[in-house]
Amino acid sequence: MGGGAMTTVREAALALLTHHADTLNHRSGQFLGQIAVSATPLSEKQAGWLAKLLERAGLPPLDDGSDA
């Protein structure tokens, strides 16, 4: 994975499922599968969980759309 931020929730979820599945528990895997196919925006709690999973896997964060 590159050094920049992930651009979509789907991209982030699939990266975790594809390259870090051995580090995920059942609940995290279910969560990632659900958000990979859902058109519904993430809640604040879901976004936080995804951010933690990305950080633990050493992957870049999800791009929040800001230019900070």
mmCIF file of the N, C-alpha and C atoms, coordinates in Angstrom:
data_MODEL
# 
_entry.id   MODEL 
# 
loop_
_atom_site.group_PDB 
_atom_site.id 
_atom_site.type_symbol 
_atom_site.label_atom_id 
_atom_site.label_alt_id 
_atom_site.label_comp_id 
_atom_site.label_asym_id 
_atom_site.label_entity_id 
_atom_site.label_seq_id 
_atom_site.pdbx_PDB_ins_code 
_atom_site.Cartn_x 
_atom_site.Cartn_y 
_atom_site.Cartn_z 
_atom_site.occupancy 
_atom_site.B_iso_or_equiv 
_atom_site.pdbx_formal_charge 
_atom_site.auth_seq_id 
_atom_site.auth_comp_id 
_atom_site.auth_asym_id 
_atom_site.auth_atom_id 
_atom_site.pdbx_PDB_model_num 
ATOM 1   N N  . MET A 1 1  ? 0.839   -1.170  0.000  1.00 0.00 ? 1  MET A N  1 
ATOM 2   C CA . MET A 1 1  ? 0.000   0.000   0.000  1.00 0.00 ? 1  MET A CA 1 
ATOM 3   C C  . MET A 1 1  ? 0.884   1.232   0.000  1.00 0.00 ? 1  MET A C  1 
ATOM 4   N N  . GLY A 1 2  ? 0.435   2.267   -0.644 1.00 0.00 ? 2  GLY A N  1 
ATOM 5   C CA . GLY A 1 2  ? 1.215   3.480   -0.768 1.00 0.00 ? 2  GLY A CA 1 
ATOM 6   C C  . GLY A 1 2  ? 1.279   4.259   0.528  1.00 0.00 ? 2  GLY A C  1 
ATOM 7   N N  . GLY A 1 3  ? 1.972   5.397   0.485  1.00 0.00 ? 3  GLY A N  1 
ATOM 8   C CA . GLY A 1 3  ? 2.145   6.200   1.670  1.00 0.00 ? 3  GLY A CA 1 
ATOM 9   C C  . GLY A 1 3  ? 1.002   7.154   1.936  1.00 0.00 ? 3  GLY A C  1 
ATOM 10  N N  . GLY A 1 4  ? 0.132   7.380   0.939  1.00 0.00 ? 4  GLY A N  1 
ATOM 11  C CA . GLY A 1 4  ? -0.956  8.335   1.093  1.00 0.00 ? 4  GLY A CA 1 
ATOM 12  C C  . GLY A 1 4  ? -2.155  7.727   1.783  1.00 0.00 ? 4  GLY A C  1 
ATOM 13  N N  . ALA A 1 5  ? -3.117  8.576   2.040  1.00 0.00 ? 5  ALA A N  1 
ATOM 14  C CA . ALA A 1 5  ? -4.336  8.133   2.704  1.00 0.00 ? 5  ALA A CA 1 
ATOM 15  C C  . ALA A 1 5  ? -5.187  7.272   1.775  1.00 0.00 ? 5  ALA A C  1 
ATOM 16  N N  . MET A 1 6  ? -5.949  6.371   2.381  1.00 0.00 ? 6  MET A N  1 
ATOM 17  C CA . MET A 1 6  ? -6.932  5.587   1.634  1.00 0.00 ? 6  MET A CA 1 
ATOM 18  C C  . MET A 1 6  ? -8.005  6.566   1.162  1.00 0.00 ? 6  MET A C  1 
ATOM 19  N N  . THR A 1 7  ? -8.534  6.351   -0.031 1.00 0.00 ? 7  THR A N  1 
ATOM 20  C CA . THR A 1 7  ? -9.495  7.316   -0.556 1.00 0.00 ? 7  THR A CA 1 
ATOM 21  C C  . THR A 1 7  ? -10.943 6.943   -0.294 1.00 0.00 ? 7  THR A C  1 
ATOM 22  N N  . THR A 1 8  ? -11.244 5.676   -0.101 1.00 0.00 ? 8  THR A N  1 
ATOM 23  C CA . THR A 1 8  ? -12.627 5.276   0.159  1.00 0.00 ? 8  THR A CA 1 
ATOM 24  C C  . THR A 1 8  ? -12.683 4.264   1.293  1.00 0.00 ? 8  THR A C  1 
ATOM 25  N N  . VAL A 1 9  ? -13.840 4.193   1.915  1.00 0.00 ? 9  VAL A N  1 
ATOM 26  C CA . VAL A 1 9  ? -14.072 3.197   2.961  1.00 0.00 ? 9  VAL A CA 1 
ATOM 27  C C  . VAL A 1 9  ? -13.880 1.799   2.380  1.00 0.00 ? 9  VAL A C  1 
ATOM 28  N N  . ARG A 1 10 ? -14.402 1.578   1.185  1.00 0.00 ? 10 ARG A N  1 
ATOM 29  C CA . ARG A 1 10 ? -14.281 0.262   0.549  1.00 0.00 ? 10 ARG A CA 1 
ATOM 30  C C  . ARG A 1 10 ? -12.818 -0.116  0.347  1.00 0.00 ? 10 ARG A C  1 
ATOM 31  N N  . GLU A 1 11 ? -12.021 0.817   -0.147 1.00 0.00 ? 11 GLU A N  1 
ATOM 32  C CA . GLU A 1 11 ? -10.594 0.568   -0.360 1.00 0.00 ? 11 GLU A CA 1 
ATOM 33  C C  . GLU A 1 11 ? -9.904  0.188   0.954  1.00 0.00 ? 11 GLU A C  1 
ATOM 34  N N  . ALA A 1 12 ? -10.210 0.917   2.012  1.00 0.00 ? 12 ALA A N  1 
ATOM 35  C CA . ALA A 1 12 ? -9.604  0.646   3.311  1.00 0.00 ? 12 ALA A CA 1 
ATOM 36  C C  . ALA A 1 12 ? -10.030 -0.720  3.846  1.00 0.00 ? 12 ALA A C  1 
ATOM 37  N N  . ALA A 1 13 ? -11.323 -1.010  3.775  1.00 0.00 ? 13 ALA A N  1 
ATOM 38  C CA . ALA A 1 13 ? -11.830 -2.288  4.274  1.00 0.00 ? 13 ALA A CA 1 
ATOM 39  C C  . ALA A 1 13 ? -11.237 -3.459  3.499  1.00 0.00 ? 13 ALA A C  1 
ATOM 40  N N  . LEU A 1 14 ? -11.187 -3.339  2.185  1.00 0.00 ? 14 LEU A N  1 
ATOM 41  C CA . LEU A 1 14 ? -10.639 -4.425  1.371  1.00 0.00 ? 14 LEU A CA 1 
ATOM 42  C C  . LEU A 1 14 ? -9.146  -4.611  1.606  1.00 0.00 ? 14 LEU A C  1 
ATOM 43  N N  . ALA A 1 15 ? -8.415  -3.528  1.823  1.00 0.00 ? 15 ALA A N  1 
ATOM 44  C CA . ALA A 1 15 ? -6.982  -3.643  2.120  1.00 0.00 ? 15 ALA A CA 1 
ATOM 45  C C  . ALA A 1 15 ? -6.771  -4.421  3.415  1.00 0.00 ? 15 ALA A C  1 
ATOM 46  N N  . LEU A 1 16 ? -7.570  -4.128  4.420  1.00 0.00 ? 16 LEU A N  1 
ATOM 47  C CA . LEU A 1 16 ? -7.462  -4.850  5.685  1.00 0.00 ? 16 LEU A CA 1 
ATOM 48  C C  . LEU A 1 16 ? -7.844  -6.317  5.522  1.00 0.00 ? 16 LEU A C  1 
ATOM 49  N N  . LEU A 1 17 ? -8.937  -6.574  4.838  1.00 0.00 ? 17 LEU A N  1 
ATOM 50  C CA . LEU A 1 17 ? -9.385  -7.956  4.642  1.00 0.00 ? 17 LEU A CA 1 
ATOM 51  C C  . LEU A 1 17 ? -8.412  -8.761  3.785  1.00 0.00 ? 17 LEU A C  1 
ATOM 52  N N  . THR A 1 18 ? -7.825  -8.130  2.791  1.00 0.00 ? 18 THR A N  1 
ATOM 53  C CA . THR A 1 18 ? -6.943  -8.828  1.864  1.00 0.00 ? 18 THR A CA 1 
ATOM 54  C C  . THR A 1 18 ? -5.554  -9.069  2.445  1.00 0.00 ? 18 THR A C  1 
ATOM 55  N N  . HIS A 1 19 ? -4.995  -8.067  3.086  1.00 0.00 ? 19 HIS A N  1 
ATOM 56  C CA . HIS A 1 19 ? -3.596  -8.145  3.495  1.00 0.00 ? 19 HIS A CA 1 
ATOM 57  C C  . HIS A 1 19 ? -3.376  -8.329  4.992  1.00 0.00 ? 19 HIS A C  1 
ATOM 58  N N  . HIS A 1 20 ? -4.422  -8.226  5.795  1.00 0.00 ? 20 HIS A N  1 
ATOM 59  C CA . HIS A 1 20 ? -4.256  -8.311  7.247  1.00 0.00 ? 20 HIS A CA 1 
ATOM 60  C C  . HIS A 1 20 ? -5.321  -9.186  7.907  1.00 0.00 ? 20 HIS A C  1 
ATOM 61  N N  . ALA A 1 21 ? -5.927  -10.080 7.151  1.00 0.00 ? 21 ALA A N  1 
ATOM 62  C CA . ALA A 1 21 ? -7.007  -10.917 7.682  1.00 0.00 ? 21 ALA A CA 1 
ATOM 63  C C  . ALA A 1 21 ? -6.554  -11.753 8.871  1.00 0.00 ? 21 ALA A C  1 
ATOM 64  N N  . ASP A 1 22 ? -5.294  -12.172 8.874  1.00 0.00 ? 22 ASP A N  1 
ATOM 65  C CA . ASP A 1 22 ? -4.804  -13.019 9.961  1.00 0.00 ? 22 ASP A CA 1 
ATOM 66  C C  . ASP A 1 22 ? -4.715  -12.278 11.293 1.00 0.00 ? 22 ASP A C  1 
ATOM 67  N N  . THR A 1 23 ? -4.802  -10.953 11.276 1.00 0.00 ? 23 THR A N  1 
ATOM 68  C CA . THR A 1 23 ? -4.741  -10.176 12.514 1.00 0.00 ? 23 THR A CA 1 
ATOM 69  C C  . THR A 1 23 ? -6.125  -9.743  13.000 1.00 0.00 ? 23 THR A C  1 
ATOM 70  N N  . LEU A 1 24 ? -7.162  -10.077 12.247 1.00 0.00 ? 24 LEU A N  1 
ATOM 71  C CA . LEU A 1 24 ? -8.520  -9.636  12.574 1.00 0.00 ? 24 LEU A CA 1 
ATOM 72  C C  . LEU A 1 24 ? -9.290  -10.715 13.317 1.00 0.00 ? 24 LEU A C  1 
ATOM 73  N N  . ASN A 1 25 ? -10.132 -10.281 14.252 1.00 0.00 ? 25 ASN A N  1 
ATOM 74  C CA . ASN A 1 25 ? -11.043 -11.238 14.875 1.00 0.00 ? 25 ASN A CA 1 
ATOM 75  C C  . ASN A 1 25 ? -12.333 -11.305 14.042 1.00 0.00 ? 25 ASN A C  1 
ATOM 76  N N  . HIS A 1 26 ? -13.204 -12.226 14.408 1.00 0.00 ? 26 HIS A N  1 
ATOM 77  C CA . HIS A 1 26 ? -14.437 -12.452 13.643 1.00 0.00 ? 26 HIS A CA 1 
ATOM 78  C C  . HIS A 1 26 ? -15.280 -11.180 13.548 1.00 0.00 ? 26 HIS A C  1 
ATOM 79  N N  . ARG A 1 27 ? -15.421 -10.491 14.652 1.00 0.00 ? 27 ARG A N  1 
ATOM 80  C CA . ARG A 1 27 ? -16.256 -9.280  14.683 1.00 0.00 ? 27 ARG A CA 1 
ATOM 81  C C  . ARG A 1 27 ? -15.690 -8.190  13.770 1.00 0.00 ? 27 ARG A C  1 
ATOM 82  N N  . SER A 1 28 ? -14.376 -8.003  13.801 1.00 0.00 ? 28 SER A N  1 
ATOM 83  C CA . SER A 1 28 ? -13.752 -7.002  12.927 1.00 0.00 ? 28 SER A CA 1 
ATOM 84  C C  . SER A 1 28 ? -13.912 -7.375  11.462 1.00 0.00 ? 28 SER A C  1 
ATOM 85  N N  . GLY A 1 29 ? -13.773 -8.661  11.154 1.00 0.00 ? 29 GLY A N  1 
ATOM 86  C CA . GLY A 1 29 ? -13.957 -9.124  9.780  1.00 0.00 ? 29 GLY A CA 1 
ATOM 87  C C  . GLY A 1 29 ? -15.371 -8.876  9.282  1.00 0.00 ? 29 GLY A C  1 
ATOM 88  N N  . GLN A 1 30 ? -16.347 -9.144  10.141 1.00 0.00 ? 30 GLN A N  1 
ATOM 89  C CA . GLN A 1 30 ? -17.748 -8.882  9.775  1.00 0.00 ? 30 GLN A CA 1 
ATOM 90  C C  . GLN A 1 30 ? -17.972 -7.396  9.521  1.00 0.00 ? 30 GLN A C  1 
ATOM 91  N N  . PHE A 1 31 ? -17.442 -6.572  10.404 1.00 0.00 ? 31 PHE A N  1 
ATOM 92  C CA . PHE A 1 31 ? -17.567 -5.121  10.271 1.00 0.00 ? 31 PHE A CA 1 
ATOM 93  C C  . PHE A 1 31 ? -16.974 -4.651  8.944  1.00 0.00 ? 31 PHE A C  1 
ATOM 94  N N  . LEU A 1 32 ? -15.774 -5.111  8.627  1.00 0.00 ? 32 LEU A N  1 
ATOM 95  C CA . LEU A 1 32 ? -15.114 -4.685  7.394  1.00 0.00 ? 32 LEU A CA 1 
ATOM 96  C C  . LEU A 1 32 ? -15.867 -5.162  6.159  1.00 0.00 ? 32 LEU A C  1 
ATOM 97  N N  . GLY A 1 33 ? -16.383 -6.379  6.187  1.00 0.00 ? 33 GLY A N  1 
ATOM 98  C CA . GLY A 1 33 ? -17.165 -6.877  5.065  1.00 0.00 ? 33 GLY A CA 1 
ATOM 99  C C  . GLY A 1 33 ? -18.424 -6.058  4.852  1.00 0.00 ? 33 GLY A C  1 
ATOM 100 N N  . GLN A 1 34 ? -19.061 -5.695  5.946  1.00 0.00 ? 34 GLN A N  1 
ATOM 101 C CA . GLN A 1 34 ? -20.294 -4.901  5.862  1.00 0.00 ? 34 GLN A CA 1 
ATOM 102 C C  . GLN A 1 34 ? -20.028 -3.512  5.306  1.00 0.00 ? 34 GLN A C  1 
ATOM 103 N N  . ILE A 1 35 ? -18.976 -2.845  5.792  1.00 0.00 ? 35 ILE A N  1 
ATOM 104 C CA . ILE A 1 35 ? -18.730 -1.480  5.315  1.00 0.00 ? 35 ILE A CA 1 
ATOM 105 C C  . ILE A 1 35 ? -18.152 -1.461  3.901  1.00 0.00 ? 35 ILE A C  1 
ATOM 106 N N  . ALA A 1 36 ? -17.555 -2.572  3.473  1.00 0.00 ? 36 ALA A N  1 
ATOM 107 C CA . ALA A 1 36 ? -16.999 -2.636  2.112  1.00 0.00 ? 36 ALA A CA 1 
ATOM 108 C C  . ALA A 1 36 ? -18.093 -2.597  1.055  1.00 0.00 ? 36 ALA A C  1 
ATOM 109 N N  . VAL A 1 37 ? -19.282 -3.070  1.389  1.00 0.00 ? 37 VAL A N  1 
ATOM 110 C CA . VAL A 1 37 ? -20.363 -3.141  0.404  1.00 0.00 ? 37 VAL A CA 1 
ATOM 111 C C  . VAL A 1 37 ? -21.508 -2.173  0.684  1.00 0.00 ? 37 VAL A C  1 
ATOM 112 N N  . SER A 1 38 ? -21.456 -1.473  1.805  1.00 0.00 ? 38 SER A N  1 
ATOM 113 C CA . SER A 1 38 ? -22.546 -0.577  2.181  1.00 0.00 ? 38 SER A CA 1 
ATOM 114 C C  . SER A 1 38 ? -22.387 0.803   1.549  1.00 0.00 ? 38 SER A C  1 
ATOM 115 N N  . ALA A 1 39 ? -23.488 1.342   1.067  1.00 0.00 ? 39 ALA A N  1 
ATOM 116 C CA . ALA A 1 39 ? -23.490 2.702   0.515  1.00 0.00 ? 39 ALA A CA 1 
ATOM 117 C C  . ALA A 1 39 ? -23.767 3.743   1.599  1.00 0.00 ? 39 ALA A C  1 
ATOM 118 N N  . THR A 1 40 ? -24.090 3.285   2.792  1.00 0.00 ? 40 THR A N  1 
ATOM 119 C CA . THR A 1 40 ? -24.399 4.175   3.904  1.00 0.00 ? 40 THR A CA 1 
ATOM 120 C C  . THR A 1 40 ? -23.113 4.766   4.478  1.00 0.00 ? 40 THR A C  1 
ATOM 121 N N  . PRO A 1 41 ? -23.068 6.069   4.711  1.00 0.00 ? 41 PRO A N  1 
ATOM 122 C CA . PRO A 1 41 ? -21.876 6.669   5.322  1.00 0.00 ? 41 PRO A CA 1 
ATOM 123 C C  . PRO A 1 41 ? -21.608 6.076   6.710  1.00 0.00 ? 41 PRO A C  1 
ATOM 124 N N  . LEU A 1 42 ? -20.346 6.055   7.105  1.00 0.00 ? 42 LEU A N  1 
ATOM 125 C CA . LEU A 1 42 ? -19.986 5.536   8.421  1.00 0.00 ? 42 LEU A CA 1 
ATOM 126 C C  . LEU A 1 42 ? -20.460 6.477   9.519  1.00 0.00 ? 42 LEU A C  1 
ATOM 127 N N  . SER A 1 43 ? -20.877 5.886   10.628 1.00 0.00 ? 43 SER A N  1 
ATOM 128 C CA . SER A 1 43 ? -21.165 6.690   11.809 1.00 0.00 ? 43 SER A CA 1 
ATOM 129 C C  . SER A 1 43 ? -19.822 7.110   12.416 1.00 0.00 ? 43 SER A C  1 
ATOM 130 N N  . GLU A 1 44 ? -19.862 8.009   13.359 1.00 0.00 ? 44 GLU A N  1 
ATOM 131 C CA . GLU A 1 44 ? -18.636 8.450   14.027 1.00 0.00 ? 44 GLU A CA 1 
ATOM 132 C C  . GLU A 1 44 ? -17.942 7.269   14.711 1.00 0.00 ? 44 GLU A C  1 
ATOM 133 N N  . LYS A 1 45 ? -18.732 6.411   15.342 1.00 0.00 ? 45 LYS A N  1 
ATOM 134 C CA . LYS A 1 45 ? -18.181 5.238   16.030 1.00 0.00 ? 45 LYS A CA 1 
ATOM 135 C C  . LYS A 1 45 ? -17.536 4.270   15.024 1.00 0.00 ? 45 LYS A C  1 
ATOM 136 N N  . GLN A 1 46 ? -18.202 4.035   13.898 1.00 0.00 ? 46 GLN A N  1 
ATOM 137 C CA . GLN A 1 46 ? -17.650 3.152   12.869 1.00 0.00 ? 46 GLN A CA 1 
ATOM 138 C C  . GLN A 1 46 ? -16.365 3.727   12.283 1.00 0.00 ? 46 GLN A C  1 
ATOM 139 N N  . ALA A 1 47 ? -16.349 5.024   12.034 1.00 0.00 ? 47 ALA A N  1 
ATOM 140 C CA . ALA A 1 47 ? -15.153 5.675   11.493 1.00 0.00 ? 47 ALA A CA 1 
ATOM 141 C C  . ALA A 1 47 ? -13.983 5.544   12.462 1.00 0.00 ? 47 ALA A C  1 
ATOM 142 N N  . GLY A 1 48 ? -14.270 5.661   13.744 1.00 0.00 ? 48 GLY A N  1 
ATOM 143 C CA . GLY A 1 48 ? -13.230 5.496   14.756 1.00 0.00 ? 48 GLY A CA 1 
ATOM 144 C C  . GLY A 1 48 ? -12.680 4.084   14.792 1.00 0.00 ? 48 GLY A C  1 
ATOM 145 N N  . TRP A 1 49 ? -13.575 3.098   14.681 1.00 0.00 ? 49 TRP A N  1 
ATOM 146 C CA . TRP A 1 49 ? -13.151 1.697   14.682 1.00 0.00 ? 49 TRP A CA 1 
ATOM 147 C C  . TRP A 1 49 ? -12.291 1.411   13.453 1.00 0.00 ? 49 TRP A C  1 
ATOM 148 N N  . LEU A 1 50 ? -12.719 1.884   12.294 1.00 0.00 ? 50 LEU A N  1 
ATOM 149 C CA . LEU A 1 50 ? -11.942 1.686   11.071 1.00 0.00 ? 50 LEU A CA 1 
ATOM 150 C C  . LEU A 1 50 ? -10.568 2.337   11.205 1.00 0.00 ? 50 LEU A C  1 
ATOM 151 N N  . ALA A 1 51 ? -10.512 3.537   11.748 1.00 0.00 ? 51 ALA A N  1 
ATOM 152 C CA . ALA A 1 51 ? -9.233  4.231   11.931 1.00 0.00 ? 51 ALA A CA 1 
ATOM 153 C C  . ALA A 1 51 ? -8.297  3.421   12.823 1.00 0.00 ? 51 ALA A C  1 
ATOM 154 N N  . LYS A 1 52 ? -8.831  2.835   13.902 1.00 0.00 ? 52 LYS A N  1 
ATOM 155 C CA . LYS A 1 52 ? -8.013  2.008   14.797 1.00 0.00 ? 52 LYS A CA 1 
ATOM 156 C C  . LYS A 1 52 ? -7.488  0.773   14.084 1.00 0.00 ? 52 LYS A C  1 
ATOM 157 N N  . LEU A 1 53 ? -8.336  0.131   13.299 1.00 0.00 ? 53 LEU A N  1 
ATOM 158 C CA . LEU A 1 53 ? -7.903  -1.066  12.570 1.00 0.00 ? 53 LEU A CA 1 
ATOM 159 C C  . LEU A 1 53 ? -6.810  -0.728  11.559 1.00 0.00 ? 53 LEU A C  1 
ATOM 160 N N  . LEU A 1 54 ? -6.962  0.388   10.854 1.00 0.00 ? 54 LEU A N  1 
ATOM 161 C CA . LEU A 1 54 ? -5.949  0.816   9.889  1.00 0.00 ? 54 LEU A CA 1 
ATOM 162 C C  . LEU A 1 54 ? -4.627  1.121   10.590 1.00 0.00 ? 54 LEU A C  1 
ATOM 163 N N  . GLU A 1 55 ? -4.705  1.818   11.706 1.00 0.00 ? 55 GLU A N  1 
ATOM 164 C CA . GLU A 1 55 ? -3.498  2.173   12.453 1.00 0.00 ? 55 GLU A CA 1 
ATOM 165 C C  . GLU A 1 55 ? -2.780  0.922   12.952 1.00 0.00 ? 55 GLU A C  1 
ATOM 166 N N  . ARG A 1 56 ? -3.525  -0.009  13.526 1.00 0.00 ? 56 ARG A N  1 
ATOM 167 C CA . ARG A 1 56 ? -2.925  -1.252  14.038 1.00 0.00 ? 56 ARG A CA 1 
ATOM 168 C C  . ARG A 1 56 ? -2.255  -2.065  12.937 1.00 0.00 ? 56 ARG A C  1 
ATOM 169 N N  . ALA A 1 57 ? -2.791  -1.977  11.729 1.00 0.00 ? 57 ALA A N  1 
ATOM 170 C CA . ALA A 1 57 ? -2.235  -2.725  10.599 1.00 0.00 ? 57 ALA A CA 1 
ATOM 171 C C  . ALA A 1 57 ? -1.090  -1.969  9.924  1.00 0.00 ? 57 ALA A C  1 
ATOM 172 N N  . GLY A 1 58 ? -0.831  -0.744  10.366 1.00 0.00 ? 58 GLY A N  1 
ATOM 173 C CA . GLY A 1 58 ? 0.228   0.053   9.760  1.00 0.00 ? 58 GLY A CA 1 
ATOM 174 C C  . GLY A 1 58 ? -0.144  0.616   8.402  1.00 0.00 ? 58 GLY A C  1 
ATOM 175 N N  . LEU A 1 59 ? -1.441  0.735   8.159  1.00 0.00 ? 59 LEU A N  1 
ATOM 176 C CA . LEU A 1 59 ? -1.929  1.272   6.891  1.00 0.00 ? 59 LEU A CA 1 
ATOM 177 C C  . LEU A 1 59 ? -2.238  2.759   7.041  1.00 0.00 ? 59 LEU A C  1 
ATOM 178 N N  . PRO A 1 60 ? -2.226  3.497   5.929  1.00 0.00 ? 60 PRO A N  1 
ATOM 179 C CA . PRO A 1 60 ? -2.539  4.925   6.009  1.00 0.00 ? 60 PRO A CA 1 
ATOM 180 C C  . PRO A 1 60 ? -3.993  5.149   6.419  1.00 0.00 ? 60 PRO A C  1 
ATOM 181 N N  . PRO A 1 61 ? -4.273  6.303   7.000  1.00 0.00 ? 61 PRO A N  1 
ATOM 182 C CA . PRO A 1 61 ? -5.643  6.601   7.428  1.00 0.00 ? 61 PRO A CA 1 
ATOM 183 C C  . PRO A 1 61 ? -6.563  6.835   6.244  1.00 0.00 ? 61 PRO A C  1 
ATOM 184 N N  . LEU A 1 62 ? -7.842  6.841   6.547  1.00 0.00 ? 62 LEU A N  1 
ATOM 185 C CA . LEU A 1 62 ? -8.851  7.161   5.542  1.00 0.00 ? 62 LEU A CA 1 
ATOM 186 C C  . LEU A 1 62 ? -8.798  8.657   5.280  1.00 0.00 ? 62 LEU A C  1 
ATOM 187 N N  . ASP A 1 63 ? -8.809  9.046   4.017  1.00 0.00 ? 63 ASP A N  1 
ATOM 188 C CA . ASP A 1 63 ? -8.814  10.456  3.637  1.00 0.00 ? 63 ASP A CA 1 
ATOM 189 C C  . ASP A 1 63 ? -10.150 11.048  4.055  1.00 0.00 ? 63 ASP A C  1 
ATOM 190 N N  . ASP A 1 64 ? -10.110 12.062  4.924  1.00 0.00 ? 64 ASP A N  1 
ATOM 191 C CA . ASP A 1 64 ? -11.364 12.659  5.402  1.00 0.00 ? 64 ASP A CA 1 
ATOM 192 C C  . ASP A 1 64 ? -11.876 13.764  4.490  1.00 0.00 ? 64 ASP A C  1 
ATOM 193 N N  . GLY A 1 65 ? -11.169 14.014  3.390  1.00 0.00 ? 65 GLY A N  1 
ATOM 194 C CA . GLY A 1 65 ? -11.633 15.014  2.439  1.00 0.00 ? 65 GLY A CA 1 
ATOM 195 C C  . GLY A 1 65 ? -11.157 16.418  2.723  1.00 0.00 ? 65 GLY A C  1 
ATOM 196 N N  . SER A 1 66 ? -10.474 16.618  3.863  1.00 0.00 ? 66 SER A N  1 
ATOM 197 C CA . SER A 1 66 ? -9.976  17.959  4.167  1.00 0.00 ? 66 SER A CA 1 
ATOM 198 C C  . SER A 1 66 ? -8.561  18.117  3.625  1.00 0.00 ? 66 SER A C  1 
ATOM 199 N N  . ASP A 1 67 ? -8.126  19.348  3.528  1.00 0.00 ? 67 ASP A N  1 
ATOM 200 C CA . ASP A 1 67 ? -6.777  19.632  3.044  1.00 0.00 ? 67 ASP A CA 1 
ATOM 201 C C  . ASP A 1 67 ? -5.882  20.087  4.192  1.00 0.00 ? 67 ASP A C  1 
ATOM 202 N N  . ALA A 1 68 ? -6.062  19.514  5.348  1.00 0.00 ? 68 ALA A N  1 
ATOM 203 C CA . ALA A 1 68 ? -5.301  19.913  6.537  1.00 0.00 ? 68 ALA A CA 1 
ATOM 204 C C  . ALA A 1 68 ? -3.850  19.499  6.447  1.00 0.00 ? 68 ALA A C  1 
# 
